[in-house]
Every structure is written in C-alpha cells, then in structure tokens.
C-alpha cells in the first residue's frame, strides 16, 4: 500500500510486476491515461509493454471494476479515525479480495470481449 499515485510509485509498481513475469515471457499492461502512466520519466522494464486505453473509457479498464467492488463491499460508507486506519482497512480489503481469485477473474471479464 503506497500513500501516493505518482511516477515514483508507478516505477516501484512496474519493477515489482517485472519480478513476477516468468523468464522468457512478456507482460502487457492496460493503463488509463493518468499522468504518471504516460510520463517519459516512467521506467518500463524490458519485459513489460504498456497499452494505454482511450481517455474517459473506464469500461475498457478491468481494474475499475476491482476498485468498485472494493468500495461497494468493504470500504464505502465508513468513517475512518486516522490515516493508519484507512491504510489498514484498505490492506484488509485488498487481502480479502486476493484470497478470492475467482472473484478477480469474474470482475475482469467482459461479455462483449468474448462474443457473448
């Protein structure tokens, strides 16, 4: 859990993803057009390619459904007493979701992308 969304944290995130790409494989990441996703200061590892989706098209970004699920089920309509409590609750929600890989897969599915 990182406190900011900026180029530095995105570089950390990309480096972490690169560590988990199987040897000889290549990862392709879909990203929206946030400034920290498009800056020339971004250090994209050689085993990762970035594909940016059009602006204002959250339906193309499966991660948007993940964020919505987290808010709907574990994070919305709450009052947090401190920054640390926010971080703790976000980590708890994320870990609960990670324990449900079938849920993550279903959140990322798009019927229109599978011809259904």
Secondary structure, DSSP 4 states (H G I P E B T S, - for coil): --S--SHHHHHHHHHHHHHTSPTT--EEEEE---HHHH-TT----TTEEEEEPPTT-GGG-HHHHHHHHHIIIIISS---SSHHHHHHHHHHHHHHHHT-HHHHHHHH--GGGGT-
